Amino acid sequence: MASVKNLKKDIHYVLGDIIQAIYIHEMTTNGVTESTNALLEEALNSFDELIDEVNAKNIENKKAHFKGVYTKLETVAGQLVEKINAL
């Protein structure tokens, strides 16, 4: 992991692309549904949680903490993409 700045950028880009995919799905199908709203809410909550974890203070082992955050980002993104594909 190069830096905290790059980790934050990765979080922004990955979850931003997922949110964009949800909006594209809404535009190309029946419009806004409860399932897409729930998916958007989940993506935004995940974004907030990940940014809060990156900004956490008083961490003993920063390298391990940030690797854990990156792993969590990969897991959350994978789950969200699977849910989008299921729509």
N, CA, C and O atoms as a CHARMM CRD file, in Angstrom:
* protein
*
  348
    1    1 MET  N      0.86000  -1.15700   0.00000 PROA 1      0.00000
    2    1 MET  CA     0.00000   0.00000   0.00000 PROA 1      0.00000
    3    1 MET  C      0.91300   1.22900   0.00000 PROA 1      0.00000
    4    1 MET  O      1.74800   1.39200   0.89100 PROA 1      0.00000
    5    2 ALA  N      0.75200   2.06600  -0.97800 PROA 2      0.00000
    6    2 ALA  CA     1.63400   3.21000  -1.13100 PROA 2      0.00000
    7    2 ALA  C      1.33200   4.30400  -0.11600 PROA 2      0.00000
    8    2 ALA  O      2.25000   4.83300   0.51300 PROA 2      0.00000
    9    3 SER  N      0.07600   4.64600   0.04900 PROA 3      0.00000
   10    3 SER  CA    -0.24700   5.71400   0.98400 PROA 3      0.00000
   11    3 SER  C     -1.72500   5.70000   1.33400 PROA 3      0.00000
   12    3 SER  O     -2.54100   5.04600   0.68400 PROA 3      0.00000
   13    4 VAL  N     -2.03800   6.43900   2.37600 PROA 4      0.00000
   14    4 VAL  CA    -3.43100   6.58900   2.80200 PROA 4      0.00000
   15    4 VAL  C     -4.20800   7.33500   1.72200 PROA 4      0.00000
   16    4 VAL  O     -5.37700   7.04700   1.47000 PROA 4      0.00000
   17    5 LYS  N     -3.54700   8.28700   1.09600 PROA 5      0.00000
   18    5 LYS  CA    -4.18500   9.06800   0.03700 PROA 5      0.00000
   19    5 LYS  C     -4.64700   8.15900  -1.10500 PROA 5      0.00000
   20    5 LYS  O     -5.75900   8.31200  -1.61200 PROA 5      0.00000
   21    6 ASN  N     -3.79600   7.21800  -1.50600 PROA 6      0.00000
   22    6 ASN  CA    -4.16900   6.30200  -2.58400 PROA 6      0.00000
   23    6 ASN  C     -5.27500   5.34900  -2.15800 PROA 6      0.00000
   24    6 ASN  O     -6.12100   4.98300  -2.97500 PROA 6      0.00000
   25    7 LEU  N     -5.28300   4.94000  -0.88500 PROA 7      0.00000
   26    7 LEU  CA    -6.35200   4.08000  -0.38400 PROA 7      0.00000
   27    7 LEU  C     -7.68700   4.81800  -0.43400 PROA 7      0.00000
   28    7 LEU  O     -8.70200   4.24700  -0.83300 PROA 7      0.00000
   29    8 LYS  N     -7.68400   6.08000  -0.03100 PROA 8      0.00000
   30    8 LYS  CA    -8.91000   6.87800  -0.09600 PROA 8      0.00000
   31    8 LYS  C     -9.37600   7.04200  -1.54100 PROA 8      0.00000
   32    8 LYS  O    -10.57400   6.97900  -1.81800 PROA 8      0.00000
   33    9 LYS  N     -8.42900   7.25100  -2.46700 PROA 9      0.00000
   34    9 LYS  CA    -8.78900   7.36500  -3.88000 PROA 9      0.00000
   35    9 LYS  C     -9.40400   6.06700  -4.38200 PROA 9      0.00000
   36    9 LYS  O    -10.39100   6.08600  -5.11800 PROA 9      0.00000
   37   10 ASP  N     -8.82100   4.93700  -3.98300 PROA 10     0.00000
   38   10 ASP  CA    -9.36800   3.64100  -4.39500 PROA 10     0.00000
   39   10 ASP  C    -10.79700   3.46700  -3.89600 PROA 10     0.00000
   40   10 ASP  O    -11.66300   2.99000  -4.63000 PROA 10     0.00000
   41   11 ILE  N    -11.04100   3.85400  -2.65100 PROA 11     0.00000
   42   11 ILE  CA   -12.39100   3.75200  -2.08800 PROA 11     0.00000
   43   11 ILE  C    -13.35300   4.61900  -2.89500 PROA 11     0.00000
   44   11 ILE  O    -14.44900   4.18000  -3.24500 PROA 11     0.00000
   45   12 HSD  N    -12.94100   5.85000  -3.18900 PROA 12     0.00000
   46   12 HSD  CA   -13.78600   6.76900  -3.96400 PROA 12     0.00000
   47   12 HSD  C    -14.08400   6.20600  -5.34900 PROA 12     0.00000
   48   12 HSD  O    -15.23600   6.19100  -5.78400 PROA 12     0.00000
   49   13 TYR  N    -13.04300   5.74300  -6.04200 PROA 13     0.00000
   50   13 TYR  CA   -13.22700   5.27200  -7.41000 PROA 13     0.00000
   51   13 TYR  C    -14.07300   4.00700  -7.47200 PROA 13     0.00000
   52   13 TYR  O    -14.99700   3.91600  -8.28000 PROA 13     0.00000
   53   14 VAL  N    -13.76200   3.03000  -6.62300 PROA 14     0.00000
   54   14 VAL  CA   -14.46400   1.74600  -6.68200 PROA 14     0.00000
   55   14 VAL  C    -15.93700   1.91900  -6.33600 PROA 14     0.00000
   56   14 VAL  O    -16.81000   1.48900  -7.08900 PROA 14     0.00000
   57   15 LEU  N    -16.21200   2.54300  -5.20900 PROA 15     0.00000
   58   15 LEU  CA   -17.61100   2.69700  -4.80800 PROA 15     0.00000
   59   15 LEU  C    -18.33900   3.70400  -5.69800 PROA 15     0.00000
   60   15 LEU  O    -19.54700   3.58700  -5.90600 PROA 15     0.00000
   61   16 GLY  N    -17.61600   4.68400  -6.22200 PROA 16     0.00000
   62   16 GLY  CA   -18.22200   5.62000  -7.17100 PROA 16     0.00000
   63   16 GLY  C    -18.65800   4.92200  -8.44600 PROA 16     0.00000
   64   16 GLY  O    -19.73100   5.20500  -8.97900 PROA 16     0.00000
   65   17 ASP  N    -17.82500   4.00800  -8.93700 PROA 17     0.00000
   66   17 ASP  CA   -18.19400   3.24400 -10.13200 PROA 17     0.00000
   67   17 ASP  C    -19.38800   2.33800  -9.86700 PROA 17     0.00000
   68   17 ASP  O    -20.24200   2.16100 -10.73500 PROA 17     0.00000
   69   18 ILE  N    -19.44900   1.76500  -8.67200 PROA 18     0.00000
   70   18 ILE  CA   -20.58000   0.90500  -8.32000 PROA 18     0.00000
   71   18 ILE  C    -21.86900   1.72300  -8.26400 PROA 18     0.00000
   72   18 ILE  O    -22.90600   1.28700  -8.76400 PROA 18     0.00000
   73   19 ILE  N    -21.80300   2.90300  -7.65900 PROA 19     0.00000
   74   19 ILE  CA   -22.97900   3.77500  -7.58800 PROA 19     0.00000
   75   19 ILE  C    -23.40400   4.20100  -8.99300 PROA 19     0.00000
   76   19 ILE  O    -24.59500   4.26400  -9.29600 PROA 19     0.00000
   77   20 GLN  N    -22.43000   4.49100  -9.83800 PROA 20     0.00000
   78   20 GLN  CA   -22.74300   4.85600 -11.22100 PROA 20     0.00000
   79   20 GLN  C    -23.42300   3.69400 -11.94600 PROA 20     0.00000
   80   20 GLN  O    -24.35300   3.91400 -12.72200 PROA 20     0.00000
   81   21 ALA  N    -22.97900   2.47800 -11.70800 PROA 21     0.00000
   82   21 ALA  CA   -23.60000   1.30500 -12.33700 PROA 21     0.00000
   83   21 ALA  C    -25.05100   1.15200 -11.89000 PROA 21     0.00000
   84   21 ALA  O    -25.90900   0.75900 -12.67900 PROA 21     0.00000
   85   22 ILE  N    -25.32100   1.46200 -10.63100 PROA 22     0.00000
   86   22 ILE  CA   -26.70100   1.39100 -10.13400 PROA 22     0.00000
   87   22 ILE  C    -27.56500   2.43000 -10.84200 PROA 22     0.00000
   88   22 ILE  O    -28.68800   2.13400 -11.24900 PROA 22     0.00000
   89   23 TYR  N    -27.04400   3.64300 -10.98800 PROA 23     0.00000
   90   23 TYR  CA   -27.80000   4.69200 -11.67900 PROA 23     0.00000
   91   23 TYR  C    -28.03700   4.33000 -13.14700 PROA 23     0.00000
   92   23 TYR  O    -29.12000   4.57600 -13.67900 PROA 23     0.00000
   93   24 ILE  N    -27.04200   3.75600 -13.79300 PROA 24     0.00000
   94   24 ILE  CA   -27.20700   3.34400 -15.18900 PROA 24     0.00000
   95   24 ILE  C    -28.28500   2.27200 -15.29300 PROA 24     0.00000
   96   24 ILE  O    -29.09700   2.28500 -16.21700 PROA 24     0.00000
   97   25 HSD  N    -28.28600   1.34900 -14.34300 PROA 25     0.00000
   98   25 HSD  CA   -29.32500   0.31500 -14.33600 PROA 25     0.00000
   99   25 HSD  C    -30.71000   0.94800 -14.18500 PROA 25     0.00000
  100   25 HSD  O    -31.66100   0.53700 -14.84900 PROA 25     0.00000
  101   26 GLU  N    -30.81900   1.94400 -13.31400 PROA 26     0.00000
  102   26 GLU  CA   -32.10400   2.62400 -13.12900 PROA 26     0.00000
  103   26 GLU  C    -32.54900   3.32100 -14.40900 PROA 26     0.00000
  104   26 GLU  O    -33.73100   3.30100 -14.75000 PROA 26     0.00000
  105   27 MET  N    -31.59900   3.94300 -15.12300 PROA 27     0.00000
  106   27 MET  CA   -31.95100   4.67700 -16.33700 PROA 27     0.00000
  107   27 MET  C    -32.34100   3.75400 -17.48200 PROA 27     0.00000
  108   27 MET  O    -33.16300   4.12000 -18.32300 PROA 27     0.00000
  109   28 THR  N    -31.76300   2.57100 -17.52200 PROA 28     0.00000
  110   28 THR  CA   -32.02000   1.68600 -18.65500 PROA 28     0.00000
  111   28 THR  C    -33.15400   0.69500 -18.41000 PROA 28     0.00000
  112   28 THR  O    -33.54300  -0.03900 -19.31700 PROA 28     0.00000
  113   29 THR  N    -33.68200   0.67200 -17.19300 PROA 29     0.00000
  114   29 THR  CA   -34.78500  -0.24600 -16.90300 PROA 29     0.00000
  115   29 THR  C    -35.99800   0.54700 -16.44300 PROA 29     0.00000
  116   29 THR  O    -36.26500   1.63400 -16.95600 PROA 29     0.00000
  117   30 ASN  N    -36.71500   0.01900 -15.50000 PROA 30     0.00000
  118   30 ASN  CA   -37.98200   0.60300 -15.05700 PROA 30     0.00000
  119   30 ASN  C    -37.84100   1.85200 -14.20100 PROA 30     0.00000
  120   30 ASN  O    -38.85100   2.40600 -13.76900 PROA 30     0.00000
  121   31 GLY  N    -36.66000   2.29800 -13.95100 PROA 31     0.00000
  122   31 GLY  CA   -36.46200   3.47200 -13.11100 PROA 31     0.00000
  123   31 GLY  C    -36.10500   3.07100 -11.69500 PROA 31     0.00000
  124   31 GLY  O    -35.61100   1.97000 -11.45000 PROA 31     0.00000
  125   32 VAL  N    -36.35900   3.97300 -10.77200 PROA 32     0.00000
  126   32 VAL  CA   -35.99200   3.76500  -9.37700 PROA 32     0.00000
  127   32 VAL  C    -36.91600   2.71800  -8.75900 PROA 32     0.00000
  128   32 VAL  O    -38.13900   2.80300  -8.87300 PROA 32     0.00000
  129   33 THR  N    -36.31400   1.73600  -8.10800 PROA 33     0.00000
  130   33 THR  CA   -37.08300   0.71800  -7.39900 PROA 33     0.00000
  131   33 THR  C    -36.57400   0.63200  -5.96500 PROA 33     0.00000
  132   33 THR  O    -35.55200   1.22700  -5.62400 PROA 33     0.00000
  133   34 GLU  N    -37.28400  -0.10100  -5.14300 PROA 34     0.00000
  134   34 GLU  CA   -36.84700  -0.26200  -3.75800 PROA 34     0.00000
  135   34 GLU  C    -35.51700  -0.99500  -3.68300 PROA 34     0.00000
  136   34 GLU  O    -34.69000  -0.69700  -2.82200 PROA 34     0.00000
  137   35 SER  N    -35.30700  -1.95200  -4.58300 PROA 35     0.00000
  138   35 SER  CA   -34.05500  -2.71300  -4.54700 PROA 35     0.00000
  139   35 SER  C    -32.85800  -1.84000  -4.92700 PROA 35     0.00000
  140   35 SER  O    -31.78700  -1.97400  -4.33600 PROA 35     0.00000
  141   36 THR  N    -33.02800  -0.94500  -5.91100 PROA 36     0.00000
  142   36 THR  CA   -31.90900  -0.07300  -6.27100 PROA 36     0.00000
  143   36 THR  C    -31.66300   0.96600  -5.18400 PROA 36     0.00000
  144   36 THR  O    -30.51600   1.32400  -4.91600 PROA 36     0.00000
  145   37 ASN  N    -32.72900   1.45000  -4.56000 PROA 37     0.00000
  146   37 ASN  CA   -32.54500   2.38200  -3.44500 PROA 37     0.00000
  147   37 ASN  C    -31.80800   1.71800  -2.29100 PROA 37     0.00000
  148   37 ASN  O    -30.92900   2.32700  -1.68200 PROA 37     0.00000
  149   38 ALA  N    -32.16000   0.47700  -1.98800 PROA 38     0.00000
  150   38 ALA  CA   -31.48500  -0.25100  -0.91200 PROA 38     0.00000
  151   38 ALA  C    -30.02000  -0.48400  -1.25500 PROA 38     0.00000
  152   38 ALA  O    -29.15300  -0.39900  -0.38500 PROA 38     0.00000
  153   39 LEU  N    -29.74500  -0.77500  -2.51900 PROA 39     0.00000
  154   39 LEU  CA   -28.37300  -0.99100  -2.95800 PROA 39     0.00000
  155   39 LEU  C    -27.55800   0.29900  -2.87400 PROA 39     0.00000
  156   39 LEU  O    -26.40200   0.27900  -2.45200 PROA 39     0.00000
  157   40 LEU  N    -28.16100   1.41400  -3.27400 PROA 40     0.00000
  158   40 LEU  CA   -27.48300   2.71000  -3.15500 PROA 40     0.00000
  159   40 LEU  C    -27.18800   3.03400  -1.69800 PROA 40     0.00000
  160   40 LEU  O    -26.09700   3.49800  -1.36500 PROA 40     0.00000
  161   41 GLU  N    -28.16000   2.79000  -0.83900 PROA 41     0.00000
  162   41 GLU  CA   -27.98500   3.05300   0.59000 PROA 41     0.00000
  163   41 GLU  C    -26.85100   2.19700   1.15700 PROA 41     0.00000
  164   41 GLU  O    -26.04000   2.67500   1.95000 PROA 41     0.00000
  165   42 GLU  N    -26.80300   0.94000   0.74800 PROA 42     0.00000
  166   42 GLU  CA   -25.74700   0.04400   1.21500 PROA 42     0.00000
  167   42 GLU  C    -24.37500   0.50800   0.72800 PROA 42     0.00000
  168   42 GLU  O    -23.40300   0.46500   1.48200 PROA 42     0.00000
  169   43 ALA  N    -24.29200   0.95000  -0.52300 PROA 43     0.00000
  170   43 ALA  CA   -23.02600   1.42700  -1.07600 PROA 43     0.00000
  171   43 ALA  C    -22.55700   2.68300  -0.34300 PROA 43     0.00000
  172   43 ALA  O    -21.37500   2.81400  -0.02600 PROA 43     0.00000
  173   44 LEU  N    -23.46900   3.59200  -0.08000 PROA 44     0.00000
  174   44 LEU  CA   -23.10000   4.83000   0.61700 PROA 44     0.00000
  175   44 LEU  C    -22.70100   4.56300   2.06400 PROA 44     0.00000
  176   44 LEU  O    -21.76700   5.18300   2.57300 PROA 44     0.00000
  177   45 ASN  N    -23.39900   3.64900   2.72800 PROA 45     0.00000
  178   45 ASN  CA   -23.02500   3.29200   4.09800 PROA 45     0.00000
  179   45 ASN  C    -21.65900   2.61600   4.13400 PROA 45     0.00000
  180   45 ASN  O    -20.86400   2.86700   5.03900 PROA 45     0.00000
  181   46 SER  N    -21.38800   1.76300   3.15500 PROA 46     0.00000
  182   46 SER  CA   -20.08200   1.10500   3.07500 PROA 46     0.00000
  183   46 SER  C    -18.98300   2.13900   2.86400 PROA 46     0.00000
  184   46 SER  O    -17.91400   2.05300   3.46800 PROA 46     0.00000
  185   47 PHE  N    -19.25300   3.11300   2.00500 PROA 47     0.00000
  186   47 PHE  CA   -18.28700   4.18200   1.76100 PROA 47     0.00000
  187   47 PHE  C    -17.96700   4.91900   3.06100 PROA 47     0.00000
  188   47 PHE  O    -16.80100   5.13300   3.39300 PROA 47     0.00000
  189   48 ASP  N    -19.01000   5.30200   3.78900 PROA 48     0.00000
  190   48 ASP  CA   -18.81100   6.02400   5.04500 PROA 48     0.00000
  191   48 ASP  C    -18.02100   5.19300   6.05400 PROA 48     0.00000
  192   48 ASP  O    -17.13000   5.71400   6.72500 PROA 48     0.00000
  193   49 GLU  N    -18.34100   3.90700   6.16300 PROA 49     0.00000
  194   49 GLU  CA   -17.64100   3.03500   7.10700 PROA 49     0.00000
  195   49 GLU  C    -16.16200   2.90600   6.74700 PROA 49     0.00000
  196   49 GLU  O    -15.29800   2.97500   7.62000 PROA 49     0.00000
  197   50 LEU  N    -15.87600   2.72000   5.46000 PROA 50     0.00000
  198   50 LEU  CA   -14.48400   2.55600   5.04200 PROA 50     0.00000
  199   50 LEU  C    -13.67700   3.83500   5.26000 PROA 50     0.00000
  200   50 LEU  O    -12.53400   3.77500   5.71200 PROA 50     0.00000
  201   51 ILE  N    -14.25700   4.97600   4.94500 PROA 51     0.00000
  202   51 ILE  CA   -13.54800   6.24200   5.16200 PROA 51     0.00000
  203   51 ILE  C    -13.31800   6.47000   6.65500 PROA 51     0.00000
  204   51 ILE  O    -12.25400   6.95000   7.04600 PROA 51     0.00000
  205   52 ASP  N    -14.29900   6.13200   7.49200 PROA 52     0.00000
  206   52 ASP  CA   -14.12200   6.25400   8.94000 PROA 52     0.00000
  207   52 ASP  C    -12.99200   5.35600   9.42800 PROA 52     0.00000
  208   52 ASP  O    -12.21700   5.75400  10.29800 PROA 52     0.00000
  209   53 GLU  N    -12.89100   4.14700   8.87600 PROA 53     0.00000
  210   53 GLU  CA   -11.81400   3.24400   9.27500 PROA 53     0.00000
  211   53 GLU  C    -10.45400   3.78000   8.84100 PROA 53     0.00000
  212   53 GLU  O     -9.47600   3.65000   9.57800 PROA 53     0.00000
  213   54 VAL  N    -10.38200   4.37600   7.66100 PROA 54     0.00000
  214   54 VAL  CA    -9.11800   4.94300   7.19400 PROA 54     0.00000
  215   54 VAL  C     -8.70900   6.11200   8.08200 PROA 54     0.00000
  216   54 VAL  O     -7.52500   6.28000   8.37300 PROA 54     0.00000
  217   55 ASN  N     -9.66900   6.91700   8.51400 PROA 55     0.00000
  218   55 ASN  CA    -9.37700   8.10000   9.31700 PROA 55     0.00000
  219   55 ASN  C     -9.25100   7.81100  10.80600 PROA 55     0.00000
  220   55 ASN  O     -9.07100   8.74300  11.59000 PROA 55     0.00000
  221   56 ALA  N     -9.33800   6.56200  11.21900 PROA 56     0.00000
  222   56 ALA  CA    -9.26000   6.20500  12.64000 PROA 56     0.00000
  223   56 ALA  C     -7.89700   6.59400  13.21300 PROA 56     0.00000
  224   56 ALA  O     -6.86700   6.46800  12.55200 PROA 56     0.00000
  225   57 LYS  N     -7.92000   7.06000  14.43700 PROA 57     0.00000
  226   57 LYS  CA    -6.69300   7.47000  15.12600 PROA 57     0.00000
  227   57 LYS  C     -6.29000   6.39900  16.13700 PROA 57     0.00000
  228   57 LYS  O     -7.05200   5.47100  16.40600 PROA 57     0.00000
  229   58 ASN  N     -5.10800   6.53300  16.68300 PROA 58     0.00000
  230   58 ASN  CA    -4.57600   5.64500  17.72600 PROA 58     0.00000
  231   58 ASN  C     -4.56700   4.18200  17.29200 PROA 58     0.00000
  232   58 ASN  O     -5.05400   3.30800  18.01000 PROA 58     0.00000
  233   59 ILE  N     -4.01900   3.93000  16.13300 PROA 59     0.00000
  234   59 ILE  CA    -3.89200   2.56900  15.62400 PROA 59     0.00000
  235   59 ILE  C     -2.46900   2.10900  15.89700 PROA 59     0.00000
  236   59 ILE  O     -1.50800   2.81700  15.59700 PROA 59     0.00000
  237   60 GLU  N     -2.34200   0.91200  16.47100 PROA 60     0.00000
  238   60 GLU  CA    -1.01500   0.41600  16.82000 PROA 60     0.00000
  239   60 GLU  C     -0.22400  -0.00300  15.58100 PROA 60     0.00000
  240   60 GLU  O      0.90100   0.45400  15.38100 PROA 60     0.00000
  241   61 ASN  N     -0.79900  -0.85700  14.76300 PROA 61     0.00000
  242   61 ASN  CA    -0.10600  -1.35400  13.57600 PROA 61     0.00000
  243   61 ASN  C     -0.81700  -0.81600  12.33700 PROA 61     0.00000
  244   61 ASN  O     -1.77800  -1.41100  11.84900 PROA 61     0.00000
  245   62 LYS  N     -0.33400   0.31100  11.84200 PROA 62     0.00000
  246   62 LYS  CA    -1.01000   0.98000  10.73000 PROA 62     0.00000
  247   62 LYS  C     -0.99300   0.15200   9.45200 PROA 62     0.00000
  248   62 LYS  O     -1.98200   0.10600   8.72000 PROA 62     0.00000
  249   63 LYS  N      0.12900  -0.49900   9.18800 PROA 63     0.00000
  250   63 LYS  CA     0.23700  -1.27400   7.95400 PROA 63     0.00000
  251   63 LYS  C     -0.80900  -2.39100   7.91600 PROA 63     0.00000
  252   63 LYS  O     -1.47900  -2.57800   6.90100 PROA 63     0.00000
  253   64 ALA  N     -0.94900  -3.11900   9.00000 PROA 64     0.00000
  254   64 ALA  CA    -1.93800  -4.20000   9.06400 PROA 64     0.00000
  255   64 ALA  C     -3.36000  -3.64400   9.00400 PROA 64     0.00000
  256   64 ALA  O     -4.23800  -4.23600   8.37600 PROA 64     0.00000
  257   65 HSD  N     -3.57900  -2.51000   9.65400 PROA 65     0.00000
  258   65 HSD  CA    -4.91100  -1.89100   9.65100 PROA 65     0.00000
  259   65 HSD  C     -5.32800  -1.50100   8.23600 PROA 65     0.00000
  260   65 HSD  O     -6.44700  -1.79200   7.81500 PROA 65     0.00000
  261   66 PHE  N     -4.43000  -0.84300   7.50300 PROA 66     0.00000
  262   66 PHE  CA    -4.76900  -0.39200   6.16000 PROA 66     0.00000
  263   66 PHE  C     -4.91300  -1.56300   5.19000 PROA 66     0.00000
  264   66 PHE  O     -5.72400  -1.50300   4.26600 PROA 66     0.00000
  265   67 LYS  N     -4.13600  -2.62600   5.39000 PROA 67     0.00000
  266   67 LYS  CA    -4.32500  -3.82300   4.56800 PROA 67     0.00000
  267   67 LYS  C     -5.69700  -4.42500   4.83300 PROA 67     0.00000
  268   67 LYS  O     -6.35800  -4.90800   3.91400 PROA 67     0.00000
  269   68 GLY  N     -6.12200  -4.39600   6.09000 PROA 68     0.00000
  270   68 GLY  CA    -7.45100  -4.89000   6.43400 PROA 68     0.00000
  271   68 GLY  C     -8.55000  -4.05900   5.80400 PROA 68     0.00000
  272   68 GLY  O     -9.55600  -4.60100   5.34600 PROA 68     0.00000
  273   69 VAL  N     -8.36800  -2.74800   5.77800 PROA 69     0.00000
  274   69 VAL  CA    -9.35300  -1.86000   5.15100 PROA 69     0.00000
  275   69 VAL  C     -9.41900  -2.14100   3.65100 PROA 69     0.00000
  276   69 VAL  O    -10.50400  -2.17200   3.07000 PROA 69     0.00000
  277   70 TYR  N     -8.25500  -2.34600   3.02400 PROA 70     0.00000
  278   70 TYR  CA    -8.23100  -2.63500   1.59100 PROA 70     0.00000
  279   70 TYR  C     -8.91500  -3.96600   1.28800 PROA 70     0.00000
  280   70 TYR  O     -9.63900  -4.09200   0.30000 PROA 70     0.00000
  281   71 THR  N     -8.68000  -4.95100   2.14300 PROA 71     0.00000
  282   71 THR  CA    -9.33600  -6.25000   1.98000 PROA 71     0.00000
  283   71 THR  C    -10.84400  -6.11500   2.14300 PROA 71     0.00000
  284   71 THR  O    -11.61200  -6.72900   1.40300 PROA 71     0.00000
  285   72 LYS  N    -11.26400  -5.30700   3.11500 PROA 72     0.00000
  286   72 LYS  CA   -12.69800  -5.08500   3.32500 PROA 72     0.00000
  287   72 LYS  C    -13.30800  -4.38200   2.11400 PROA 72     0.00000
  288   72 LYS  O    -14.43300  -4.69200   1.72200 PROA 72     0.00000
  289   73 LEU  N    -12.57900  -3.44200   1.52300 PROA 73     0.00000
  290   73 LEU  CA   -13.05400  -2.76100   0.31300 PROA 73     0.00000
  291   73 LEU  C    -13.28600  -3.77100  -0.80400 PROA 73     0.00000
  292   73 LEU  O    -14.31600  -3.72800  -1.47700 PROA 73     0.00000
  293   74 GLU  N    -12.33300  -4.67800  -1.00300 PROA 74     0.00000
  294   74 GLU  CA   -12.47900  -5.68800  -2.05000 PROA 74     0.00000
  295   74 GLU  C    -13.69300  -6.57500  -1.79600 PROA 74     0.00000
  296   74 GLU  O    -14.43000  -6.90400  -2.72500 PROA 74     0.00000
  297   75 THR  N    -13.89900  -6.95900  -0.54100 PROA 75     0.00000
  298   75 THR  CA   -15.02400  -7.82400  -0.18700 PROA 75     0.00000
  299   75 THR  C    -16.35300  -7.11500  -0.41500 PROA 75     0.00000
  300   75 THR  O    -17.26200  -7.66600  -1.03500 PROA 75     0.00000
  301   76 VAL  N    -16.45700  -5.89300   0.09000 PROA 76     0.00000
  302   76 VAL  CA   -17.70000  -5.12200  -0.04500 PROA 76     0.00000
  303   76 VAL  C    -18.00300  -4.85500  -1.51500 PROA 76     0.00000
  304   76 VAL  O    -19.14800  -4.98300  -1.94800 PROA 76     0.00000
  305   77 ALA  N    -16.98200  -4.48500  -2.27900 PROA 77     0.00000
  306   77 ALA  CA   -17.18900  -4.20400  -3.70000 PROA 77     0.00000
  307   77 ALA  C    -17.66300  -5.45500  -4.43400 PROA 77     0.00000
  308   77 ALA  O    -18.55800  -5.37800  -5.27500 PROA 77     0.00000
  309   78 GLY  N    -17.07700  -6.58700  -4.12600 PROA 78     0.00000
  310   78 GLY  CA   -17.49600  -7.83600  -4.75700 PROA 78     0.00000
  311   78 GLY  C    -18.94100  -8.17700  -4.45400 PROA 78     0.00000
  312   78 GLY  O    -19.68300  -8.61200  -5.33400 PROA 78     0.00000
  313   79 GLN  N    -19.33800  -7.97800  -3.20500 PROA 79     0.00000
  314   79 GLN  CA   -20.72000  -8.26100  -2.81500 PROA 79     0.00000
  315   79 GLN  C    -21.69500  -7.32500  -3.52000 PROA 79     0.00000
  316   79 GLN  O    -22.75300  -7.75600  -3.98100 PROA 79     0.00000
  317   80 LEU  N    -21.34300  -6.05300  -3.60400 PROA 80     0.00000
  318   80 LEU  CA   -22.22500  -5.08900  -4.26300 PROA 80     0.00000
  319   80 LEU  C    -22.35200  -5.38300  -5.75700 PROA 80     0.00000
  320   80 LEU  O    -23.43900  -5.26600  -6.32300 PROA 80     0.00000
  321   81 VAL  N    -21.25000  -5.76200  -6.39100 PROA 81     0.00000
  322   81 VAL  CA   -21.29300  -6.08000  -7.82100 PROA 81     0.00000
  323   81 VAL  C    -22.17300  -7.30300  -8.06100 PROA 81     0.00000
  324   81 VAL  O    -22.93100  -7.33900  -9.02900 PROA 81     0.00000
  325   82 GLU  N    -22.07600  -8.29900  -7.19100 PROA 82     0.00000
  326   82 GLU  CA   -22.94100  -9.47600  -7.32100 PROA 82     0.00000
  327   82 GLU  C    -24.41400  -9.09400  -7.20300 PROA 82     0.00000
  328   82 GLU  O    -25.25600  -9.62000  -7.93200 PROA 82     0.00000
  329   83 LYS  N    -24.72300  -8.18300  -6.28800 PROA 83     0.00000
  330   83 LYS  CA   -26.11100  -7.74900  -6.11600 PROA 83     0.00000
  331   83 LYS  C    -26.59500  -6.95600  -7.32300 PROA 83     0.00000
  332   83 LYS  O    -27.75300  -7.07500  -7.72300 PROA 83     0.00000
  333   84 ILE  N    -25.71000  -6.14600  -7.90500 PROA 84     0.00000
  334   84 ILE  CA   -26.08500  -5.38500  -9.10500 PROA 84     0.00000
  335   84 ILE  C    -26.35300  -6.34600 -10.25800 PROA 84     0.00000
  336   84 ILE  O    -27.31900  -6.17600 -11.00200 PROA 84     0.00000
  337   85 ASN  N    -25.50600  -7.34400 -10.40300 PROA 85     0.00000
  338   85 ASN  CA   -25.69300  -8.31500 -11.48500 PROA 85     0.00000
  339   85 ASN  C    -26.97400  -9.11700 -11.31400 PROA 85     0.00000
  340   85 ASN  O    -27.54000  -9.60100 -12.29400 PROA 85     0.00000
  341   86 ALA  N    -27.43400  -9.26000 -10.07600 PROA 86     0.00000
  342   86 ALA  CA   -28.65900 -10.01700  -9.81800 PROA 86     0.00000
  343   86 ALA  C    -29.92200  -9.20400 -10.11400 PROA 86     0.00000
  344   86 ALA  O    -31.01600  -9.76500 -10.17900 PROA 86     0.00000
  345   87 LEU  N    -29.77800  -7.89200 -10.29200 PROA 87     0.00000
  346   87 LEU  CA   -30.96500  -7.05500 -10.54400 PROA 87     0.00000
  347   87 LEU  C    -31.62300  -7.38900 -11.84600 PROA 87     0.00000
  348   87 LEU  O    -32.63000  -6.77800 -12.20400 PROA 87     0.00000
